[in-house]
């Protein structure tokens, strides 16, 4: 059984400045405007988003979290999560791919304690403007990873590999059978087009249609020592990545709610006439319209306040690195589970109820208001929100903490 170096430091320290947040928010708004132009068309045809991913590279968003010393922008997680939220207002599929990219790329640090290897991976990713995806789905059968000399041979199938068909890098894992790492859970990264990597293009769902979330089959794929990022030894710092995924979901759901409200506002202001019993001239002047928007906006800004707080706290969490304790990780998990609960429920409610104020004319397919509900309804089933409620409630009553997994 192999041993690895102790985690020495995290490349992410401190907190985002107001200047950083403002600058990159503006860039994210520009990117959102570009990808929104054909977002409905991509959704309609489930088009692989090669174009939008190139926009992410060209804008600098792909390298945003890469430390400056390795050629990146040296940004903070608070800003990164806000970027994904802004993109989710325009296209939640692209926001999901970018958010997964940030977290998969960060596995260089979460699972790779060797600083020389970190420098290698971050530098290559930055210089090539790589987009990172994954094939981690824990519900799928485990992959086979069998020793072959100094290499390993990878086989098996993973469902719901978001972005893998269009990204540059696919990160995955498997328990090594034989060889230097026998019995260890290896984390490795490979070219998405490597020989034996088969993208099945079988994503055919209600929403997130442009997220390229099809299955990946690995047919005798060679995994070399250079592909190995590290070993998952269930160390507290490594497991901080999973609450990060849940925090991403909360921001995406919030962005979907904000996008639905923005489009509903425009549709309502443009809506002619009024309901005959309202005693006003336009729907935008109707007190019932005001009441519905008032309720939905108030709930959404409440979620925003919690998300902003947790986005900033995630920077504090990752800065702990080797000093991270199980208690630190548990506090982070519970607080983010709270956001997951409320962002899911508010996002679904907002994307559904906006029709109450936009009216029957807003149900036209050409308008595309339905995409918000379809996206959050699809993605929020990623893991049952009822179990997040159980996590929060059990912790509140007894202090219990759910076992660490790829869902908690």
C-alpha positions in Angstrom: 0.0 0.0 0.0 1.4 3.4 -1.0 1.8 6.4 1.3 1.5 10.0 0.2 2.8 13.3 1.5 0.9 15.3 4.1 -1.1 18.3 2.9 1.0 21.3 3.4 -1.0 24.3 2.1 -4.0 25.4 0.1 -3.4 27.6 -2.9 -6.6 29.6 -1.9 -6.2 32.0 0.9 -8.0 35.2 2.1 -11.2 36.6 0.7 -12.3 38.3 -2.5 -12.1 42.0 -2.6 -15.0 44.2 -3.8 -12.9 45.0 -6.8 -12.4 41.3 -7.7 -16.1 40.6 -7.3 -17.2 43.7 -9.4 -14.6 43.0 -12.2 -15.5 39.3 -12.7 -19.2 39.9 -12.2 -19.0 42.2 -15.2 -17.2 39.6 -17.2 -19.7 37.0 -16.2 -22.6 39.3 -17.3 -20.9 39.7 -20.7 -20.5 36.0 -21.0 -24.1 35.4 -20.0 -25.3 37.8 -22.6 -23.3 35.9 -25.3 -24.5 32.5 -24.3 -28.1 33.6 -24.0 -28.3 34.4 -27.7 -28.7 30.8 -28.7 -29.5 29.2 -25.4 -33.1 28.3 -26.3 -32.0 26.8 -29.6 -29.4 24.7 -27.9 -32.0 23.6 -25.4 -34.4 22.7 -28.1 -31.9 20.4 -29.9 -29.8 19.3 -26.9 -26.8 20.8 -28.8 -23.4 20.0 -27.4 -22.1 23.4 -26.0 -18.7 23.6 -27.7 -19.3 27.2 -28.6 -20.2 28.4 -25.0 -17.2 26.5 -23.6 -14.9 28.4 -25.9 -16.4 31.6 -24.7 -15.5 30.5 -21.1 -11.9 29.9 -22.2 -11.7 33.2 -24.1 -13.2 35.3 -21.3 -10.7 34.0 -18.7 -13.4 32.2 -16.6 -11.9 28.8 -17.2 -8.7 29.8 -15.5 -10.3 32.0 -12.9 -9.5 29.8 -9.8 -6.0 28.8 -11.0 -3.4 30.4 -8.7 -1.7 33.4 -10.3 1.7 31.7 -9.8 0.6 29.1 -12.3 -0.8 31.4 -14.9 -4.3 31.8 -13.7 -6.3 34.7 -12.3 -5.9 33.7 -8.6 -9.5 34.2 -7.9 -11.6 33.2 -4.9 -14.4 30.7 -4.4 -16.8 33.4 -3.4 -16.5 35.1 -6.8 -16.5 31.7 -8.6 -19.8 30.7 -7.1 -21.2 34.1 -8.0 -20.0 33.7 -11.6 -21.9 30.4 -11.9 -25.0 32.0 -10.4 -24.9 34.8 -13.0 -24.5 32.3 -15.8 -27.4 30.2 -14.5 -29.7 33.2 -15.1 -28.9 32.8 -18.8 -28.2 29.1 -19.2 -28.1 26.7 -16.2 -26.5 24.0 -18.3 -23.4 26.1 -18.9 -23.4 27.2 -15.3 -23.3 23.6 -14.2 -20.5 22.7 -16.6 -18.4 25.7 -15.4 -19.1 25.0 -11.7 -18.2 21.3 -12.1 -15.1 22.5 -13.9 -14.0 24.6 -11.0 -14.6 21.8 -8.5 -13.0 19.1 -10.6 -10.0 21.3 -11.4 -9.7 21.9 -7.6 -9.2 18.2 -7.0 -5.6 18.9 -8.0 -5.4 20.3 -4.5 -8.1 18.4 -2.6 -6.7 15.0 -3.5 -3.2 16.0 -4.5 -1.0 17.0 -1.6 2.3 17.0 -3.5 3.0 20.7 -4.3 5.2 19.8 -7.3 2.3 17.9 -8.8 -0.1 20.7 -8.0 2.2 23.1 -9.9 2.4 20.7 -12.9 -1.4 20.2 -13.2 -2.4 23.8 -12.6 0.3 25.1 -15.0 -0.8 22.7 -17.8 -4.5 23.5 -17.2 -3.8 27.2 -17.3 -1.6 27.2 -20.4 -4.1 25.0 -22.3 -7.3 26.6 -20.9 -8.6 23.2 -20.1 -12.2 22.6 -19.1 -12.4 19.8 -16.5 -15.3 17.4 -16.2 -15.9 14.2 -14.2 -17.2 10.7 -14.2 -17.7 10.3 -10.5 -21.4 9.3 -10.2 -21.5 7.1 -7.1 -24.8 5.5 -8.1 -23.2 3.9 -11.1 -21.2 0.7 -10.6 -17.6 1.1 -9.6 -15.0 1.2 -12.3 -12.4 -1.5 -12.7 -8.8 -0.4 -12.3 -6.4 -3.3 -12.8 -2.6 -3.1 -12.6 -0.7 -3.7 -15.9 3.0 -3.1 -15.2 3.4 0.4 -13.9 0.1 1.4 -15.5 -3.5 0.5 -14.7 -6.3 -0.5 -17.1 -9.6 1.3 -16.6 -13.0 -0.3 -17.5 -16.6 0.3 -16.8 -19.5 2.7 -17.3 -20.4 5.9 -15.5 -23.8 7.6 -16.0 -24.5 11.4 -15.9 -20.9 12.5 -16.7 -21.8 16.2 -17.1 -19.6 18.0 -19.6 -17.4 15.0 -20.3 -18.3 14.8 -24.0 -17.3 18.5 -24.6 -14.6 19.1 -22.0 -10.8 18.6 -22.2 -10.2 16.6 -19.1 -12.3 13.9 -17.4 -11.5 13.2 -13.8 -12.6 9.9 -12.2 -11.6 7.4 -9.6 -11.3 3.7 -8.9 -9.9 1.2 -6.3 -6.6 -0.1 -7.6 -6.3 -3.8 -8.0 -2.7 -4.8 -7.7 0.4 -2.7 -8.5 1.9 0.1 -6.4 -1.4 1.4 -5.2 -3.2 -1.9 -4.5 -6.3 -1.3 -2.5 -6.1 2.5 -2.7 -8.9 4.7 -4.1 -7.0 6.5 -6.9 -8.1 9.9 -8.3 -6.9 10.4 -11.9 -7.4 12.8 -14.8 -7.2 11.9 -18.5 -7.9 13.5 -21.8 -11.6 13.2 -22.7 -10.6 11.9 -26.1 -8.1 9.3 -25.0 -8.3 5.9 -26.7 -11.0 3.8 -25.2 -13.0 6.7 -23.8 -16.5 6.4 -25.3 -19.1 9.2 -24.9 -22.5 7.7 -25.4 -24.5 10.9 -26.0 -27.5 9.5 -24.3 -28.6 12.5 -22.2 -32.3 12.9 -23.1 -34.0 14.6 -20.2 -36.6 17.3 -19.3 -34.1 20.0 -18.5 -30.4 20.8 -18.5 -30.5 19.7 -22.1 -27.3 21.4 -23.1 -25.2 20.1 -20.2 -23.7 17.2 -22.2 -24.6 14.9 -19.2 -24.5 11.6 -21.1 -22.8 8.4 -20.0 -19.1 7.5 -20.4 -17.8 4.0 -21.1 -14.2 3.2 -20.4 -12.9 0.4 -22.7 -9.5 -0.7 -21.5 -8.3 2.8 -21.0 -4.6 3.1 -20.0 -4.0 5.1 -16.8 -0.4 6.0 -16.4 1.4 7.2 -13.2 1.4 10.7 -14.7 -2.4 10.6 -14.8 -2.8 10.1 -11.0 -3.6 13.2 -9.0 -3.7 11.5 -5.7 -5.3 9.1 -3.3 -8.6 9.5 -1.5 -7.7 8.7 2.1 -10.9 10.1 3.6 -8.9 13.0 5.0 -11.2 15.9 6.2 -9.7 18.5 3.8 -10.3 16.3 0.7 -13.9 15.8 1.6 -14.5 19.6 1.7 -15.0 19.3 -2.1 -18.4 17.7 -1.7 -20.0 20.5 0.3 -18.6 22.7 -2.5 -20.6 20.8 -5.0 -23.8 21.3 -2.9 -23.0 25.0 -2.6 -22.7 25.2 -6.4 -26.1 23.6 -6.7 -27.6 26.2 -4.3 -26.1 29.0 -6.4 -27.4 27.5 -9.7 -30.9 27.2 -8.3 -30.8 30.7 -7.1 -29.6 31.9 -10.5 -32.4 30.0 -12.1 -34.9 31.8 -9.9 -33.3 35.2 -10.6 -33.4 34.5 -14.4 -37.1 33.5 -14.2 -37.9 36.7 -12.3 -36.0 38.8 -14.8 -37.8 37.4 -17.8 -41.2 37.4 -16.0 -40.7 41.1 -15.2 -40.0 42.0 -18.8 -43.0 39.9 -20.0 -45.3 41.5 -17.4 -44.2 45.1 -18.2 -44.8 44.4 -22.0 -48.2 42.8 -21.3 -51.1 44.9 -22.7 -54.4 45.5 -21.1 -55.6 44.1 -17.8 -57.9 41.6 -16.1 -61.5 43.0 -16.4 -62.1 42.9 -12.7 -58.9 44.6 -11.7 -59.9 48.3 -12.2 -56.5 49.1 -13.6 -55.3 49.7 -17.2 -52.4 47.2 -17.3 -51.4 43.9 -15.7 -48.3 45.6 -14.3 -50.5 47.9 -12.3 -52.6 45.1 -10.8 -52.1 44.7 -7.0 -52.3 40.9 -7.4 -49.4 41.1 -9.8 -47.5 43.2 -7.2 -48.3 40.7 -4.5 -47.1 37.7 -6.4 -43.8 39.4 -7.4 -43.4 40.8 -3.9 -43.6 37.3 -2.4 -41.3 35.7 -5.0 -38.7 38.4 -5.0 -38.6 38.5 -1.2 -38.0 34.7 -1.0 -35.3 34.9 -3.7 -33.3 37.7 -2.0 -33.4 35.8 1.3 -31.8 32.9 -0.5 -29.3 35.3 -2.0 -28.3 36.6 1.4 -27.6 33.0 2.6 -25.7 32.0 -0.5 -23.5 35.1 -0.4 -22.6 34.3 3.2 -21.8 30.7 2.5 -19.9 31.5 -0.7 -17.5 33.7 1.4 -17.3 31.1 4.1 -16.1 28.5 1.6 -12.9 30.5 1.0 -12.3 30.4 4.8 -12.9 26.6 4.8 -10.5 25.7 1.9 -7.8 28.0 3.4 -7.5 25.7 6.4 -6.0 22.9 4.3 -4.3 20.3 6.5 -5.6 22.0 9.6 -9.2 21.1 8.6 -10.9 19.0 11.2 -14.0 16.7 11.0 -15.8 19.3 13.0 -14.9 22.1 10.6 -16.2 19.9 7.7 -19.4 19.1 9.5 -20.2 22.7 10.2 -19.7 23.5 6.6 -21.8 20.6 5.4 -24.8 21.5 7.6 -24.8 25.2 6.7 -24.7 24.3 3.0 -27.4 21.7 3.4 -29.6 24.5 4.7 -29.0 26.5 1.6 -29.7 23.4 -0.6 -33.1 23.0 1.1 -34.3 26.6 0.7 -32.7 27.2 -2.8 -34.4 24.1 -4.2 -37.8 25.0 -2.8 -37.7 28.7 -3.7 -36.2 28.0 -7.2 -39.0 25.5 -8.0 -41.7 27.8 -6.7 -40.4 30.9 -8.5 -40.0 29.2 -11.8 -43.5 27.7 -11.5 -45.4 30.7 -10.2 -44.1 33.3 -12.6 -46.8 32.1 -14.9 -49.4 33.5 -12.6 -48.3 37.0 -13.5 -47.1 36.5 -17.1 -50.3 34.8 -18.2 -51.3 32.2 -20.8 -49.4 34.0 -23.6 -46.1 33.3 -21.7 -46.6 29.6 -22.3 -45.5 29.9 -25.9 -42.6 27.6 -26.7 -40.9 30.4 -28.6 -40.7 32.5 -25.3 -38.9 29.8 -23.4 -40.0 30.8 -19.9 -40.5 27.1 -19.2 -36.7 26.4 -19.4 -36.2 27.7 -15.9 -38.6 25.2 -14.3 -37.5 22.3 -16.5 -33.8 23.0 -15.6 -34.3 23.2 -11.8 -36.9 20.4 -11.7 -34.4 18.1 -13.5 -31.3 19.0 -11.6 -32.8 19.3 -8.2 -33.5 15.5 -8.4 -29.7 15.0 -8.4 -30.1 13.9 -4.8 -33.4 14.0 -2.7 -33.7 17.3 -0.9 -35.7 15.5 1.8 -32.4 13.9 3.0 -30.9 17.4 3.3 -33.8 18.3 5.5 -33.1 15.2 7.6 -29.4 16.2 7.9 -30.3 19.7 9.1 -33.0 18.6 11.5 -31.0 15.7 13.0 -28.1 18.1 13.6 -30.3 20.7 15.1 -31.9 18.3 17.6 -29.0 15.9 18.5 -25.9 17.3 16.9 -25.8 14.2 14.5 -23.8 14.5 11.3 -24.5 12.4 8.2 -21.6 10.1 7.1 -19.3 11.7 4.6 -20.2 10.8 1.0 -20.3 12.2 -2.5 -23.7 13.6 -1.6 -23.0 15.0 1.9 
